[in-house]
Each structure stands twice: as C-alpha cells, then as structure tokens.
Amino acid sequence: MKQLFKKMPLFLLPLFLSTGFMISCSKEETVSLPLADNYWPTAYWQSSTPEAQNMHSQKIDEMFEAIDTSNLDIHSAIIIKNGHIVTESYFYPYTEDYLHSLNSVTKNVTSALIGIAIEEGYIESVDQKIIEIFPDIDTDLKVKNFDEQKQNITVKNLLTMETGLAWNDWEYLGEMSNSNQVANILSNR
C-alpha cells in the first residue's frame, strides 16, 4: 500500500496533492451520462469506473489506505482521467463545499500549462518575450511606462517571479481583491 508513495519522487508529492486540492475545490457537479467519444467536461463532469479508464481499483484503494495511515493533513482527493471523475473523496471535517486557499498552487498549474503551450507550438520557449506573445499589450491594456525593461520581460521571468519590477504585495492587495481590473493594476506599475 505505501509503494505508491515510495515509487513517486518526493518532490512530486506536493504537486500531486496540491493539484488534487485545487481540482477538488471546484463547485462543478458530477453527473453520470452516457460516454461520448468527443466528451470533455463543461458545465458537468461525467463519472466513470477506474476500469473503464484503464485504471486499477485496487491501486486506488491502496492510495486511500496510505492516506488514512499517513498522518498527512489531506483534505480531499480526486482522480480525473480522460475528463472523467474516477473517484472523489473528502476527509473529515472537510467537504466539497470547504473553500481552500490555493496560495502557490496556481504557479504549478501555470507552469504546466506553459509547458503544454510550448509543446503545442503556441509559445516558442520560456525565453520568448511576453511582447512577442501579446504584441498589442501596451495598447490593449494601456500600460503606463511601457519601457525597455517591461518590453524585455520573458515567460521565464514571469514563471520565476523575477520581472525586476518593484512591487509591494500589501499595497495592492485590497485594490486587487475588490477589482475586476487586475490586469490594469498590474500593468500600471
């Protein structure tokens, strides 16, 4: 039963668990519908048996047994394969309605999506400048002080949070949490 975690590189465990937390906190409903070849979740997620998704129920049971005996503070677990919920579980006192702070989880998901965009050819590399990806960024967002430093920011700079721009998180926290204009707040620095 603990072999699942022994085979997984230790550095992947937080990503594995945090991604599960992020996905499990969604308010989407699970509905069992007939499977379609072109299905991908939209308003509703379809559920499926592990075996129908080429997975082994026993391994999933072993994972839950390992979670139960691990003393880790895991709030929930969800496994999605091919766009279908294979299993979903919440550990007391947490429920599907419990809201979680995602903190840095978003950075992991963003970097994974950037990797996919590079693989699919939407982005050349992490060294590509943001201005090359969004050529109208200065006019569309009305960026103030669109100087050479801002024009030279790369995907890697954003992924590593090293843009070189002066920023005080606490100064803008209230403004960003009460505004739909986050992009404008960020672009006007």
N, C-alpha and C positions, 0 to 999 in steps of 0.2 A: 504493500500500500504506500509506503513512503518512497518507493522507487521513482514515482512520478516526479517528485521534487528533487531527488538525487540526480536524475538524468538532465534536469533543466539547469542550465548555467545560472548561478546565483544572481548575477546581475540582471537576468531576465525576469526574475520573480516579481520585483516591484512593478515592472511594466505589465506583466501578465495580470497581476491582481488589480492594479490601478485602472487598466482598461476595462476590466470586468466591472469595477465600481462605476466607472463613467457610463458604460452602456446600461448597467442595471438601474441607474437612477432616472432613466427616461420614463415619461408618462405614457408611452405607447401601449396600446392594448395588444394582448396576444389572442389571436383568433385562429382556429383550425379551419383551413379552407382546402379545397382540392388543389393539389400542386400543379403548377403550370411551368412549362419549360422556360418561359421568359420572365418568371416572377422575380421581383426584387422588392423589399419592403418599402411601403409608402406610408399610408395612414395606419395600416395594421401590419403586425408581424405574424407570419404563419409559424405554427409549431410543427415539429417533426420528431420522430423517434431517432435515437442515435444511429441505429442500424440503417435507417433509410438515408442517412447522410454519410454512410460508410465509417461509422464510429462504433466503438465497443462500449456498451452499457457498463460492463464490469470495471473498465478503467475509470469511468466517470464516478461510479460508486466508490472506488478506491480513493479518488481525489477527495470526495466529500468526507470519507472516513479519515483521511490525512488532515483535512481542515479541522474536523472535530477534535482530533487528538493533538493538534499542533500548538495550541495556546496562542495562535496568532489572532489579532483582533480583526477578523474578516467580517465584513458587514453583509456581503452578498456575493453571489457568483452567478454568472450567466455564461452559457456557451452558445455561440451562434455559428452555424456553418452553412454556407451557401445561402445566406439570407434567412435562415430558419432558426427559430429558437429551439435548441435541443434540450436544454434544461435551464431552470432558473430557480434560485433558492435564496432565501433571506434568513439571516441568523439573528435570533432574539437578542436584543429588543428591536432590531431594525426591521423595517418593512419596505415594500416597494414605494411607499409614499414619503419615506425619510429622505430629506434633502441633504446632500453631501457637498462639502467644499472641495472643489477639484484642484485647487492650487496649481501645481506644476504638471498635472496630468495632460493638460492641453498642449504643452510643449512636446510631449512624447507623440501625441496623435498628429500634431502639425508636422513634426519631422518625418513621421512615417508617410504622411500624405505628400510631402515634398519629394521623398524618395520615389513614390509612385509616379508623381508628375515628371520627374527626371527620367524614369524608366519608360514612360509613355511618350516622351519627347516634348512635353509641354514646357519644360524648363531644361536648359542646356546642361547646367551644373550648378553646384552650390556657389560657384564663383561668379555666376551671372549677376549683373547689376539689376536691381529692382526696376530702375527706369527702363530697362530693355524689356521687361515683362509687362510693365504698365507704362507705356510711353506717354500717355496723357495724364499721368498722376499729378503733375504740377497744375494743370488747368482744371481737371475734373474735381480735385479736392481743394483747389485754391490754396495750395501750400504756400505759407509765408516763408520768406528767406530760403528759397529753393536754391541753395548754394552748391558749390562743388562737393562739399562734404556729404550732403544729402544725396546728390546725384551719384555718388560712388558707393552707396550702401549696397551690399550684396546679399543674396539669400543666406549665405553663411553668417554674415554679420547679424541678421535677424534671428537665425536659429540659435546662435550662441549668445544672443542678447548683448552684442558688442558693436552697437552702431556708432559709438563715440559721441552721441548726443547727450547733453546734460539733461537730467530728468530727476525729479523728486516725486516718488510714488505717492507720498502723503499729500502733496499739494493738489493733485488732480483726482484723488480717489473719490471724493464726494461728487465732483463735477461729472466724472465718468459714470458713476453708478446711477445718476439721475438724468442721463442724456442719451439720446439716440444718435448723437453726433460724435461718437468715439473717434471715428476716423479723422474728423476735423480737429478734434482736440489734439490728437497725436501728431497730425500733420502741421500744426501751427507752432510747434516747438522749435 
